[in-house]
Amino acid sequence: MTDDNHLSVLAPLRGVTIRCFRRAYAAEIAEAGFDEAVTPFISAMPGVDPLKDRELRGEKPEQSCCGKNIRLVPQFIGKDPAVLAQCLAAVRGAGWGFADLNCGCPFPMVRNKGRGSGLLKNPKTLEAMLKAGCETMGEGRFSVKTRLGVDSPGELHALMDIFNAFPLRYLAVHARTARQMYGGECDLDAFRRVLEAAKMPVIYNGDAQLFNLSAGEAQPFNFSTFQPFNLHGTMYGRSFIRFLGAKKDSAESLKRYIDMSLEELGHPSHVVGRIKELVAYWRELPVWRNRWPAVKISRSLDELRCAVG
Ligand SMILES: Cc1cc2nc3c(=O)[nH]c(=O)nc-3n(C[C@H](O)[C@H](O)[C@H](O)COP(=O)(O)O)c2cc1C
């Protein structure tokens, strides 16, 4: 999709770009030209083995994401540097060469406890987490995904001296504040200021459109406005998910995902919830607009299969 020097990354979407999804849509992920996928966050908790987390269970680092030549990077969320170091040592010991820190989760329950975007409000903890990450994974092997700030878009910029002190692999910036959650405009001016201040490679994230949905074709996002700076790559989330629903064979691939989910989860009702969450992203698309109401009210897997068509 993009040139060799521009990294194209599949964003972590908890509940959506999960392990089973990455397997079911492996061909589409590869076809879209992604170089790398970041897992939805794994909690860095004392005494919990990250290798047993459902995101990594059964995944082999040397096979990369979905068995294709796409790097899979485990993402961690937490606020205790020692616990983070333990988790990273475990994944590194199992052959994972890269890892990522969630510094952007906007949910009040998470950030008010100092995790996710809450790290931006605690510079000392942030610094200790970056140190633990870079020391455990090694130079250029630990990345961070963050936001422009929690309350205001200048907060990340004000912390750049801290980020710049570490040999990060990259800094992926969702160009919104945590208060904005997932809506409202991305602030490209504030993003540009971070880019100018950053010593490490920077990846853009936030409403980047990889695809022309009406044509169902891949279309590179226009980053000409950032040309004077060294933009390392782009991370795409919801536009890729919507693209899957716009494809001609979207119902067939969804049926494959339903079957694989049933095999994984065993319980039909869990599959229904998972599939509804995915199809909700497609409800405005021509093919799914009519099917969505029936999908939404499905109470059983049989009803869901009927609604999918
Ligand atoms: C349902 C959902 C789950 C998400 N889960 C994560 C996550 O686990 N880790 C993370 O860093 N970001 C997470 N994000 C944020 C996305 O990775 C991304 O930053 C955001 O959706 C903006 O990019 P987009 O406009 O390309 O979707 C999540 C977003 C959504 C909508």
The ligand as a Gaussian input file, in Angstrom:
#p B3LYP/6-31G(d) Opt

LIG

0 1
 C      -13.248000      -0.204000      20.061000
 C      -11.883000       0.404000      20.171000
 C      -10.899000      -0.254000      20.902000
 C       -9.604000       0.289000      21.013000
 N       -8.634000      -0.405000      21.696000
 C       -7.376000       0.118000      21.776000
 C       -6.312000      -0.599000      22.436000
 O       -6.479000      -1.715000      22.943000
 N       -5.082000      -0.001000      22.486000
 C       -4.844000       1.234000      21.927000
 O       -3.716000       1.722000      21.980000
 N       -5.814000       1.904000      21.265000
 C       -7.056000       1.379000      21.177000
 N       -8.020000       2.051000      20.466000
 C       -7.670000       3.281000      19.738000
 C       -7.296000       2.946000      18.275000
 O       -6.125000       2.152000      18.215000
 C       -7.046000       4.238000      17.450000
 O       -6.092000       5.006000      18.119000
 C       -8.308000       5.066000      17.263000
 O       -9.399000       4.256000      16.862000
 C       -8.075000       6.167000      16.215000
 O       -7.656000       5.630000      14.979000
 P       -8.696000       5.389000      13.745000
 O       -9.430000       6.692000      13.539000
 O       -7.822000       5.002000      12.594000
 O       -9.646000       4.310000      14.174000
 C       -9.310000       1.533000      20.380000
 C      -10.318000       2.192000      19.643000
 C      -11.572000       1.652000      19.537000
 C      -12.608000       2.391000      18.712000

